[in-house]
Amino acid sequence: MTPSLDQPGPDQPELGGNRLAAWAAIATLLERLPAALDAQLQRDSGLTHYEHGLLFALDSAPLHTLRLSVLAGYANSTLSRLSRAISRLEKKGWVLREIDPTDGRFTLAVLTDDGRALVAAATPAHHTLVEELVFDSLTAAQARQFAEISARIALAIDSTAPWAPADRRSDGVS
């Protein structure tokens, strides 16, 4: 069987044809979408997309509190980068750090009332932009396919991620 442009063979290890076109589209998306999201959040709320993600994760957590190590995992971030961001958010009064009362070896990030208000104010415009940039040009069926495809790629990158569906995680945690 001869390899096609869509199915690289031993003579064609590089991407080609439709796969190259798909990869080019993904690479463009990976470059341009974060910049567009950052620009909107900076303009409207004074936040980066990364900072909004941290605040949103805290807002969604029980008691609006997470261990820094867990938050770093959610954000795919080093503890050093996370610590710098939390310091900036602390200075603005949106987050507090506290020692974990259940285990003093850990530090907690706690979303303040002002931080909750900021998330509530910033999120609608952010979600509107996501709708415009990502979903408005897709049919409902394409949006479902996009979600499934994105989840498969994300799991291929890290099948132990805490956000991975339990039935697909390789770490055995449910």
C-alpha positions as CSV (number, residue, x, y, z in Angstrom):
1,M,0.0,0.0,0.0
2,T,1.3,3.4,-1.0
3,P,1.4,6.1,1.8
4,S,-0.9,9.0,1.0
5,L,-0.4,12.6,1.8
6,D,-2.7,12.1,4.8
7,Q,-0.8,9.0,6.1
8,P,2.9,9.5,6.2
9,G,4.9,6.3,5.6
10,P,8.5,5.3,6.0
11,D,9.5,7.4,3.0
12,Q,7.5,10.4,4.3
13,P,8.2,10.9,8.0
14,E,7.4,14.6,7.9
15,L,3.9,16.1,8.0
16,G,2.3,16.6,4.6
17,G,-1.0,17.3,2.9
18,N,-4.0,17.6,5.1
19,R,-2.0,16.8,8.3
20,L,0.3,19.7,7.6
21,A,-2.6,22.0,6.9
22,A,-4.3,20.9,10.2
23,W,-1.1,21.4,12.1
24,A,-0.6,24.9,10.6
25,A,-4.2,25.8,11.7
26,I,-3.6,24.5,15.2
27,A,-0.2,26.2,15.5
28,T,-1.8,29.5,14.4
29,L,-4.6,29.0,16.9
30,L,-2.1,28.4,19.7
31,E,-0.3,31.6,18.8
32,R,-3.1,34.0,18.2
33,L,-5.9,32.9,20.5
34,P,-4.0,33.5,23.8
35,A,-2.9,36.9,22.5
36,A,-6.5,37.9,21.7
37,L,-7.7,36.7,25.1
38,D,-4.9,38.5,26.9
39,A,-5.7,41.7,25.1
40,Q,-9.4,41.7,26.0
41,L,-8.8,40.8,29.6
42,Q,-6.0,43.4,30.0
43,R,-8.1,46.1,28.4
44,D,-11.3,45.3,30.3
45,S,-10.0,44.0,33.7
46,G,-6.3,44.6,34.0
47,L,-5.7,40.8,34.1
48,T,-3.7,38.5,31.9
49,H,-5.4,35.3,30.7
50,Y,-3.2,33.4,33.1
51,E,-4.2,35.5,36.0
52,H,-7.9,35.2,35.1
53,G,-7.5,31.5,34.9
54,L,-6.1,31.4,38.4
55,L,-8.8,33.6,39.8
56,F,-11.5,31.6,38.0
57,A,-10.1,28.3,39.4
58,L,-10.2,29.8,42.9
59,D,-13.7,31.1,42.4
60,S,-14.8,27.6,41.3
61,A,-13.1,25.8,44.2
62,P,-14.8,24.9,47.5
63,L,-14.4,27.8,49.9
64,H,-12.7,29.6,47.0
65,T,-9.4,28.0,48.3
66,L,-6.8,25.8,46.7
67,R,-3.3,24.6,47.6
68,L,-0.7,26.4,45.6
69,S,0.5,23.1,44.3
70,V,-2.9,22.1,43.1
71,L,-3.5,25.5,41.5
72,A,-0.1,25.2,39.7
73,G,-1.2,21.9,38.3
74,Y,-4.5,23.3,37.0
75,A,-2.5,26.2,35.4
76,N,0.2,24.0,34.0
77,S,2.6,26.3,35.8
78,T,5.8,26.0,37.8
79,L,5.4,27.0,41.5
80,S,7.8,29.8,40.9
81,R,5.7,31.4,38.1
82,L,2.5,30.8,40.2
83,S,4.1,32.4,43.2
84,R,5.0,35.5,41.3
85,A,1.4,35.8,39.9
86,I,-0.1,35.2,43.4
87,S,2.1,37.9,44.7
88,R,0.8,40.4,42.1
89,L,-2.8,39.3,42.9
90,E,-2.1,39.7,46.6
91,K,-0.9,43.2,46.2
92,K,-4.1,44.1,44.4
93,G,-6.2,42.6,47.2
94,W,-7.7,39.8,45.1
95,V,-5.9,36.8,46.8
96,L,-4.5,35.9,50.2
97,R,-2.0,33.2,51.1
98,E,-2.6,31.2,54.2
99,I,-0.9,28.2,55.7
100,D,-3.0,25.0,55.2
101,P,-4.5,24.3,58.7
102,T,-4.8,20.6,57.9
103,D,-1.1,20.3,56.9
104,G,1.3,23.2,57.6
105,R,3.7,22.1,54.8
106,F,1.3,23.5,52.3
107,T,0.2,27.1,51.4
108,L,-3.3,27.9,50.3
109,A,-4.4,30.6,47.9
110,V,-7.7,32.1,49.0
111,L,-9.8,34.3,46.8
112,T,-10.9,37.5,48.6
113,D,-14.3,39.1,48.2
114,D,-12.7,41.7,45.9
115,G,-11.2,38.9,43.9
116,R,-14.6,37.2,43.6
117,A,-16.1,40.5,42.5
118,L,-13.4,40.9,39.8
119,V,-14.0,37.4,38.5
120,A,-17.7,38.1,38.3
121,A,-17.1,41.3,36.5
122,A,-14.4,40.0,34.1
123,T,-15.8,36.6,33.1
124,P,-18.9,37.6,31.1
125,A,-16.9,39.7,28.5
126,H,-14.2,37.0,28.5
127,H,-16.8,34.3,27.8
128,T,-18.4,36.5,25.1
129,L,-15.0,36.7,23.3
130,V,-14.5,33.0,23.6
131,E,-17.9,32.5,22.0
132,E,-17.1,34.9,19.2
133,L,-13.6,33.6,18.5
134,V,-14.1,29.9,19.0
135,F,-17.7,28.8,18.8
136,D,-19.6,31.3,16.6
137,S,-18.1,29.8,13.5
138,L,-18.9,26.2,14.5
139,T,-22.1,24.2,14.2
140,A,-23.3,22.4,17.3
141,A,-21.9,19.2,15.9
142,Q,-18.6,20.8,15.2
143,A,-18.4,22.2,18.7
144,R,-18.9,18.7,20.1
145,Q,-16.3,17.3,17.8
146,F,-13.9,20.1,18.7
147,A,-14.4,19.4,22.4
148,E,-13.7,15.7,21.9
149,I,-10.7,16.3,19.7
150,S,-9.3,18.8,22.1
151,A,-9.8,16.4,25.0
152,R,-8.0,13.6,23.1
153,I,-5.0,15.9,22.4
154,A,-4.9,17.1,26.0
155,L,-5.0,13.6,27.3
156,A,-2.2,12.6,24.9
157,I,-0.1,15.4,26.4
158,D,-0.9,14.5,30.0
159,S,-3.2,11.6,30.8
160,T,-2.8,12.2,34.6
161,A,-4.1,15.8,34.5
162,P,-6.6,16.6,37.3
163,W,-9.1,17.9,34.7
164,A,-9.0,14.7,32.6
165,P,-12.2,12.7,32.7
166,A,-11.8,10.0,35.3
167,D,-12.7,7.2,32.9
168,R,-9.8,8.3,30.6
169,R,-7.0,9.1,33.2
170,S,-4.1,6.8,33.4
171,D,-3.3,7.5,37.1
172,G,-6.2,5.3,38.3
173,V,-7.7,8.2,40.4
174,S,-11.5,8.5,40.1
